[in-house]
Amino acid sequence: MSKSLKILIACGGTGGHLFPGIAVGEALREGGHEVLLLISEKHVDAEASAKYAHLRFEKVPAVAKPATFSRQMPGFLWKTWKSVGRCRAILREFGADAVLGMGGFTSLPPVYAGHKMGLKTFIHDSNARPGRANVLTSRFCTQVFLGMEAARSFFPQRETVTTGTPVRPEILKLPSRAEAAAEFGLDPRKTTILITGGSQGAHRLNELCAESARLMPEDFQILHIAGAKDFARVSEIASSRAHHKVLGFCDRMAAAYAVADLVIARAGASSLTEIAVCGHPSILVPYPYAADDHQTCNAKVFADAGAAQLVQEHDLDAAKLAALATGMLRDLPSYKQMAKAARALAVPDAAAHIRSAIESTFSPSA
């Protein structure tokens, strides 16, 4: 389209919202549009956004929703209303034409504010089972963008477009395996298992993976992103095994995927999207306390497609996990078929799809 748009993208709170939002921001800029990314005041947002100095970010306080009948609910409603007012001021100052929320309750105030101001408004949900916040926010949206087709039935009264979930640009351009291995001090010739627990609830998974690594063949090496809270404990467990690299934080995920042969992970939608784009077979262990068990729904999409093994945490022990990982990596025909199935689930140009969908709502025929 010829008209340049000003689009606010609300994407703070977690990496699962932030990184897809950044990817859309990059795609919109490539299309000649101006973007402003709204993030929270959380440390994770500041740390992740620091790598993207060419993008403009604005911080607003994060407002977490308590239980519906909690004593904290009146305070939540008051803070949300104040956040809506703050978002209206930001939208006016920016001169926004549209608002895109990348999910969660941090998207509700800016999308609602945009709706009340008569702007085009959008929400993206990356999960197979959408979050309740997104279902609520969708009431104020021009369109709803879906990461997985399985989510369509949850928005029966809304106009939906299945776009896929965007990945940060660096995941689409991985370094060579040799370069990636050098970054982590690994051997590029060794079979490599990448373990990443995600941003929440990784404590038990970290423990299982560290214990299972000691039971795996010596010709395997492990790259284990344990998180800052578990770094010391996982490092201690891993110290008895050679070729087990433990990190507290990793801002080089492109390199981590480039050196990996198999991924053991939770089943957050953003992580699954990256795994699919990289074409990796995976062992998925859903976070058992995720809202509405949405991670199991995500993992089932991959397991049903033959791209992953889905195992519930309560069914796992170290020996079973070691045997499962070893079996997958030793069975080359099945491994190749899983890799092919993973790539088939990928939508590497999802950010461009979202840009096109937004632009189409501004066309004369829309």
C-alpha positions as CSV (number, residue, x, y, z in Angstrom):
1,M,0.0,0.0,0.0
2,S,1.2,3.6,-0.6
3,K,0.0,5.1,2.7
4,S,2.5,4.9,5.6
5,L,0.8,3.9,8.8
6,K,1.7,4.5,12.4
7,I,1.1,1.3,14.4
8,L,1.5,0.7,18.1
9,I,2.4,-2.8,19.1
10,A,1.7,-3.9,22.7
11,C,4.0,-6.8,23.4
12,G,5.4,-6.6,26.9
13,G,5.4,-9.0,29.8
14,T,7.1,-12.2,28.5
15,G,9.5,-13.2,25.7
16,G,6.6,-15.1,24.2
17,H,4.9,-11.8,23.5
18,L,7.9,-9.5,23.1
19,F,9.9,-11.3,20.4
20,P,6.9,-11.9,18.1
21,G,6.0,-8.2,18.5
22,I,9.5,-7.2,17.6
23,A,9.3,-9.4,14.5
24,V,6.1,-7.7,13.4
25,G,7.6,-4.3,14.1
26,E,10.6,-5.2,11.8
27,A,8.2,-6.3,9.1
28,L,6.1,-3.2,9.3
29,R,9.2,-1.0,9.1
30,E,10.3,-2.9,6.0
31,G,6.9,-2.0,4.6
32,G,7.5,1.7,5.1
33,H,5.4,2.0,8.3
34,E,6.3,3.6,11.7
35,V,6.0,1.5,14.8
36,L,6.0,2.1,18.5
37,L,6.4,-0.9,20.8
38,L,4.7,-0.8,24.2
39,I,6.5,-3.0,26.8
40,S,6.2,-3.4,30.5
41,E,8.7,-2.2,33.2
42,K,9.8,-5.8,33.9
43,H,13.5,-6.5,33.7
44,V,13.0,-9.2,31.1
45,D,11.5,-6.6,28.7
46,A,14.4,-4.1,29.3
47,E,17.0,-6.8,28.8
48,A,15.5,-8.2,25.6
49,S,14.6,-4.9,24.0
50,A,18.1,-3.5,24.5
51,K,19.3,-5.5,21.5
52,Y,17.0,-3.5,19.2
53,A,18.2,0.1,19.5
54,H,16.8,1.0,16.1
55,L,13.2,0.3,17.4
56,R,11.3,2.8,19.5
57,F,10.0,1.4,22.9
58,E,7.6,3.0,25.4
59,K,7.2,1.5,28.9
60,V,3.9,1.2,30.8
61,P,3.3,-0.5,34.2
62,A,2.3,-4.2,33.9
63,V,-1.1,-5.0,35.4
64,A,-1.4,-8.7,36.3
65,K,-5.0,-10.0,36.6
66,P,-5.7,-11.7,40.0
67,A,-8.3,-14.4,40.5
68,T,-11.8,-13.1,39.5
69,F,-13.2,-13.1,43.1
70,S,-9.9,-12.0,44.7
71,R,-9.7,-9.1,47.1
72,Q,-7.1,-7.6,44.6
73,M,-9.7,-7.4,41.8
74,P,-10.8,-3.8,42.6
75,G,-7.2,-2.7,42.6
76,F,-6.7,-4.4,39.3
77,L,-9.7,-2.7,37.7
78,W,-8.5,0.7,39.0
79,K,-4.9,0.1,37.7
80,T,-6.3,-1.2,34.3
81,W,-8.5,1.9,34.0
82,K,-5.5,4.2,34.7
83,S,-3.5,2.2,32.1
84,V,-6.2,2.8,29.5
85,G,-5.9,6.5,30.1
86,R,-2.1,6.3,29.8
87,C,-2.4,4.4,26.6
88,R,-4.8,6.9,25.1
89,A,-2.3,9.6,25.8
90,I,0.5,7.6,24.1
91,L,-1.7,6.8,21.1
92,R,-2.6,10.5,20.7
93,E,1.0,11.6,21.0
94,F,2.2,9.0,18.5
95,G,-0.6,9.7,16.1
96,A,-1.5,6.1,15.8
97,D,-3.6,4.6,13.0
98,A,-3.8,1.1,14.5
99,V,-3.1,-0.9,17.6
100,L,-1.8,-4.5,17.6
101,G,-1.8,-6.5,20.9
102,M,0.5,-9.6,21.0
103,G,-1.4,-11.2,23.8
104,G,-2.0,-11.3,27.5
105,F,-3.6,-8.7,29.8
106,T,-0.9,-6.2,28.9
107,S,-2.6,-5.9,25.5
108,L,-6.1,-5.1,26.8
109,P,-5.6,-1.5,27.9
110,P,-4.0,-0.2,24.6
111,V,-6.4,-2.2,22.4
112,Y,-9.4,-1.0,24.3
113,A,-8.1,2.6,24.2
114,G,-7.5,2.3,20.5
115,H,-11.0,0.9,20.0
116,K,-12.6,3.8,21.9
117,M,-10.6,6.3,19.8
118,G,-11.9,4.7,16.6
119,L,-8.7,3.1,15.5
120,K,-8.2,-0.2,13.8
121,T,-7.4,-2.7,16.5
122,F,-6.0,-6.3,16.4
123,I,-5.0,-9.1,18.7
124,H,-2.6,-11.9,18.0
125,D,-3.0,-15.3,19.8
126,S,-0.2,-17.8,19.3
127,N,-1.7,-20.7,21.2
128,A,-3.9,-23.6,20.1
129,R,-6.1,-22.8,23.1
130,P,-6.3,-19.0,23.4
131,G,-5.9,-17.2,26.7
132,R,-8.9,-15.7,28.4
133,A,-7.3,-12.3,28.2
134,N,-7.2,-12.5,24.4
135,V,-10.8,-13.8,24.1
136,L,-11.8,-10.7,26.2
137,T,-9.7,-8.3,24.2
138,S,-11.0,-9.7,20.9
139,R,-14.3,-8.0,21.6
140,F,-12.7,-4.7,20.8
141,C,-10.8,-5.8,17.7
142,T,-11.2,-5.3,14.0
143,Q,-9.5,-8.7,13.4
144,V,-8.0,-11.5,15.4
145,F,-4.7,-13.0,14.2
146,L,-4.1,-16.7,15.0
147,G,-0.8,-18.6,15.3
148,M,-2.6,-22.0,15.0
149,E,-5.7,-22.9,13.1
150,A,-6.9,-24.9,16.1
151,A,-7.7,-21.6,17.9
152,R,-10.3,-20.4,15.4
153,S,-13.2,-22.0,17.1
154,F,-12.6,-19.9,20.3
155,F,-13.5,-16.7,18.4
156,P,-16.8,-17.6,16.8
157,Q,-18.1,-14.0,16.6
158,R,-14.9,-12.4,15.4
159,E,-13.2,-12.1,12.0
160,T,-10.0,-14.2,12.2
161,V,-6.9,-14.6,10.0
162,T,-4.5,-17.5,10.5
163,T,-1.1,-15.9,10.1
164,G,1.2,-18.1,12.1
165,T,3.3,-16.8,14.9
166,P,6.2,-14.4,14.0
167,V,9.8,-15.2,15.0
168,R,12.5,-12.7,15.6
169,P,14.5,-12.1,12.5
170,E,17.8,-13.7,13.7
171,I,16.0,-17.1,14.0
172,L,15.4,-17.0,10.2
173,K,19.2,-16.5,9.5
174,L,21.0,-19.0,11.7
175,P,24.8,-19.0,11.9
176,S,26.7,-22.1,10.7
177,R,26.9,-25.0,13.1
178,A,30.7,-24.5,13.5
179,E,30.2,-20.8,14.3
180,A,27.4,-21.6,16.8
181,A,29.4,-24.3,18.5
182,A,32.3,-22.0,19.0
183,E,30.1,-19.4,20.7
184,F,29.3,-21.9,23.5
185,G,32.6,-23.8,23.5
186,L,31.0,-26.9,22.1
187,D,32.2,-29.5,19.6
188,P,30.3,-29.1,16.2
189,R,30.8,-32.8,15.5
190,K,29.0,-34.0,18.5
191,T,25.3,-34.7,18.7
192,T,23.8,-31.8,20.6
193,I,20.7,-31.6,22.8
194,L,19.3,-28.2,23.6
195,I,17.3,-27.9,26.8
196,T,15.3,-24.8,27.5
197,G,12.6,-24.5,30.1
198,G,11.0,-21.2,29.1
199,S,10.2,-18.3,31.3
200,Q,8.1,-20.0,34.0
201,G,7.9,-23.2,35.9
202,A,11.2,-24.8,34.7
203,H,12.5,-25.9,38.1
204,R,11.4,-29.5,37.9
205,L,12.1,-29.8,34.2
206,N,15.6,-28.5,34.7
207,E,16.2,-31.1,37.4
208,L,14.9,-34.0,35.3
209,C,17.0,-32.9,32.3
210,A,20.2,-32.5,34.3
211,E,19.7,-35.9,36.0
212,S,18.9,-37.6,32.7
213,A,21.9,-36.0,30.9
214,R,24.2,-38.1,33.2
215,L,22.5,-41.3,31.8
216,M,23.0,-40.3,28.1
217,P,25.8,-41.6,25.8
218,E,29.2,-39.9,26.2
219,D,29.1,-38.8,22.5
220,F,26.2,-36.5,23.2
221,Q,26.7,-32.9,24.4
222,I,24.2,-30.8,26.2
223,L,23.5,-27.1,26.0
224,H,21.2,-26.4,28.9
225,I,19.6,-22.9,29.4
226,A,18.5,-23.2,33.0
227,G,17.5,-19.7,33.9
228,A,19.2,-17.5,36.5
229,K,17.3,-19.0,39.4
230,D,18.3,-22.5,38.6
231,F,21.8,-21.9,37.3
232,A,23.8,-22.8,40.4
233,R,21.8,-25.9,41.2
234,V,21.7,-27.2,37.6
235,S,25.5,-26.5,37.3
236,E,26.1,-28.6,40.4
237,I,24.1,-31.6,39.1
238,A,25.8,-31.2,35.6
239,S,29.3,-31.0,37.0
240,S,29.8,-34.8,37.0
241,R,29.2,-35.1,33.3
242,A,31.6,-33.9,30.6
243,H,30.2,-31.8,27.7
244,H,27.2,-30.4,29.7
245,K,27.2,-26.6,29.2
246,V,24.8,-24.8,31.5
247,L,23.7,-21.1,31.0
248,G,21.7,-18.9,33.3
249,F,20.5,-16.8,30.4
250,C,20.9,-16.9,26.6
251,D,20.5,-14.0,24.3
252,R,22.0,-16.0,21.4
253,M,19.1,-18.3,20.7
254,A,19.9,-18.3,16.9
255,A,23.3,-19.9,17.8
256,A,21.7,-22.3,20.2
257,Y,19.2,-23.6,17.6
258,A,22.0,-23.8,15.0
259,V,24.1,-26.2,17.0
260,A,21.1,-28.3,18.3
261,D,20.0,-31.7,16.9
262,L,17.1,-32.2,19.4
263,V,15.3,-29.8,21.7
264,I,13.8,-30.6,25.1
265,A,11.4,-27.8,26.1
266,R,8.1,-26.7,27.6
267,A,5.4,-26.0,25.0
268,G,5.0,-22.3,24.9
269,A,3.8,-21.2,21.5
270,S,6.7,-18.9,20.7
271,S,9.3,-21.5,21.5
272,L,7.4,-24.1,19.4
273,T,7.3,-21.6,16.5
274,E,11.1,-21.2,16.7
275,I,11.6,-25.0,16.9
276,A,9.5,-25.5,13.8
277,V,11.3,-22.8,11.8
278,C,14.6,-24.4,12.7
279,G,13.2,-27.9,11.7
280,H,14.1,-29.6,15.0
281,P,12.5,-32.7,16.4
282,S,11.6,-32.1,20.1
283,I,10.5,-33.6,23.3
284,L,7.8,-31.4,24.8
285,V,7.0,-31.4,28.5
286,P,4.1,-28.9,29.0
287,Y,4.1,-26.7,32.1
288,P,1.5,-28.5,34.2
289,Y,0.1,-25.4,35.8
290,A,-0.4,-23.3,32.6
291,A,-3.8,-21.6,32.3
292,D,-6.4,-24.0,30.8
293,D,-3.5,-26.4,30.2
294,H,-2.9,-24.5,27.0
295,Q,0.7,-25.9,26.7
296,T,-0.6,-29.4,26.3
297,C,-2.9,-28.2,23.5
298,N,0.1,-26.6,21.8
299,A,2.2,-29.8,22.2
300,K,-0.6,-32.0,20.8
301,V,-0.6,-30.0,17.6
302,F,3.1,-30.9,17.2
303,A,2.8,-34.5,18.4
304,D,-0.2,-35.2,16.2
305,A,1.8,-33.9,13.2
306,G,4.6,-36.3,14.0
307,A,7.0,-33.4,14.8
308,A,7.5,-34.0,18.6
309,Q,7.1,-36.4,21.4
310,L,4.6,-35.2,24.1
311,V,5.3,-36.3,27.6
312,Q,3.6,-35.0,30.7
313,E,5.9,-34.1,33.6
314,H,4.2,-36.5,36.0
315,D,5.0,-39.4,33.7
316,L,8.7,-38.6,33.5
317,D,11.8,-39.6,35.4
318,A,15.4,-39.2,34.5
319,A,15.9,-42.7,33.1
320,K,12.8,-42.4,30.9
321,L,13.8,-39.0,29.5
322,A,17.3,-40.2,28.8
323,A,16.0,-43.3,27.0
324,L,13.5,-41.3,24.9
325,A,16.1,-38.7,23.8
326,T,18.7,-41.4,23.0
327,G,16.2,-43.4,21.0
328,M,15.0,-40.5,19.0
329,L,18.6,-39.5,18.1
330,R,19.7,-43.0,17.2
331,D,16.7,-43.8,15.0
332,L,17.8,-41.8,11.9
333,P,14.9,-42.5,9.6
334,S,12.3,-41.5,12.3
335,Y,14.5,-38.5,13.2
336,K,14.5,-37.2,9.7
337,Q,10.7,-37.7,9.4
338,M,10.2,-35.7,12.6
339,A,12.4,-32.9,11.3
340,K,10.4,-32.8,8.1
341,A,7.2,-32.6,10.0
342,A,8.5,-29.8,12.2
343,R,9.4,-27.7,9.2
344,A,6.0,-28.3,7.7
345,L,4.4,-26.6,10.7
346,A,6.6,-23.5,10.3
347,V,5.3,-20.2,8.9
348,P,8.6,-18.3,8.5
349,D,6.9,-15.3,7.0
350,A,4.2,-14.9,9.6
351,A,5.2,-11.3,10.4
352,A,4.7,-10.4,6.7
353,H,1.3,-12.1,6.8
354,I,0.3,-9.9,9.8
355,R,1.6,-6.7,8.0
356,S,-0.5,-7.6,4.9
357,A,-3.6,-8.3,7.0
358,I,-3.3,-5.0,8.7
359,E,-2.7,-3.1,5.5
360,S,-5.7,-4.8,3.8
361,T,-8.0,-3.2,6.4
362,F,-7.0,0.2,5.2
363,S,-7.6,-0.5,1.6
364,P,-10.5,1.3,-0.1
365,S,-12.4,-2.0,-0.5
366,A,-12.1,-3.0,3.1
